[in-house]
Amino acid sequence: MKKPSDMNGLRVRHLDLSPHGDKYLLIDPLGISEPVLVAPELLFLMSLMDGTRNEEAIRKEFERRTGLSLPEEVLREAVENLNRNYMLLNETFYSKLRSLKESMLKKGIREPFHAGEAYPKEPEALTKLLESSLSSEDKESPIGILVPHMDMRVAIDTYGKVYGRLNVKPETVVILGVSHYPHETPFSACPLDLQTPLGKLEVDREVIESLREKFDYDIFHDILSYQREHSIEFQSLFVKLLFPEAKVVPLIVSYGDEGLLKGIADKIASSLGYKEALIISSVDMSHVGKKFGDPSSYDPSSRDREYIGYLSELDSIGAFNLLKKDNNITRIDGQFTNFVFTELIKTLGAKEGKEIDYQLYYEEPTDSIVSYAGMSFS
């Protein structure tokens, strides 16, 4: 992330935007800034704050494009309000960011964010939900599993079909998630214990510290992205239920080329040493339809099946290149995570994978589809 000294002018941070009547709702993915409703005029003004203009240049550009006068005091008030709400990339924001990171790391625990919404926050109700989902089919002892991070209220049966087959007693469980929030580094680790309604899931500090020493950047840099990350949180519930004594290694893979991703997998394998480990890839499949920018929804299952076929053969290069060649047209969000996952489990001895379940979820109000699968690798 560029520091203020690297910029020529005012710059607005990355914020999520959604229409709200005749205004727009701005939401900070990191949860630092408070959500605010803004008029289209202010939104346009903010679009001019791209780091290339100071206040005087912003005023002139606003007036040139709109034909409207923008008084100096009006712009100054808008800038001050944005600054107070940490929406500008400047020292005010960076100071707040440092403070929040330090506080989170010092606390030592990642609190559950989705309890009471995506799943029950009461231990008894959550235990009943998880246990009732577990499949009674033949047991297996895989090295790795692929599980959705789809809303548990939608995909609980698929979660249960995968976790219900497990006959393993891991010492350490590695959860490989994806980044749903701003992530600056290609790979990160969460060194915090994971609090769940079923109790605390202790992080494997030995593995985490070993990993940290192997990278030339701080793998804790993106720690705030873990606050709301459901691809980690949802898996932690089943891990705590099934393996209460196991330790966990929460990781996020956000981007990278084949060489970088292979290196990440090698570093994880080396850090695990001889521990009995279960590796989890927490990913969904395709995201298509109006919600994701398509003209309409369509069935992505043929694409998913081709991708799953490569994963079943542990062909990380084939799977990666399938998505790379057309810029991941159906938006399979496991593109980078699954490359690390397949390379890691191959190193740990896996030979093949098999599909356990595959589903499509259609969201009618947005005419959109999200697909998800469950797989086992031995």
Secondary structure, 3 states (H helix, E strand, C coil): CCCHHHCCCCEECCCEEEEECCEEEEECCCCCCCCEEECHHHHHHHHCCECCCCHHHHHHHHHHHHCCCCCHHHHHHHHHHHHHCCCECCHHHHHHHHHHHHHHHHHCEECCCCECCCECCCHHHHHHHHHHHCCCCCCECCCEEEECCCCHHHHHHHHHHHHCCECCCCCEEEEEEECCCCCCCCEEECCCEEEECCEEECECHHHHHHHHHCCCCCCCCCHHHHCCCHHHHHHHHHHHHHCCCCEEEEEEECCCCHHHHHHHHHHHHHHHCCCCEEEEEECCCCEEEHHHCCCCCCCCHHHHHHHHHHHHCCCHHHHHHHHHCCCCCCCCCCHHHHHHHHHHHHHCCCCCEEEEEEEEEEEHHHCEEEEEEEEEEC
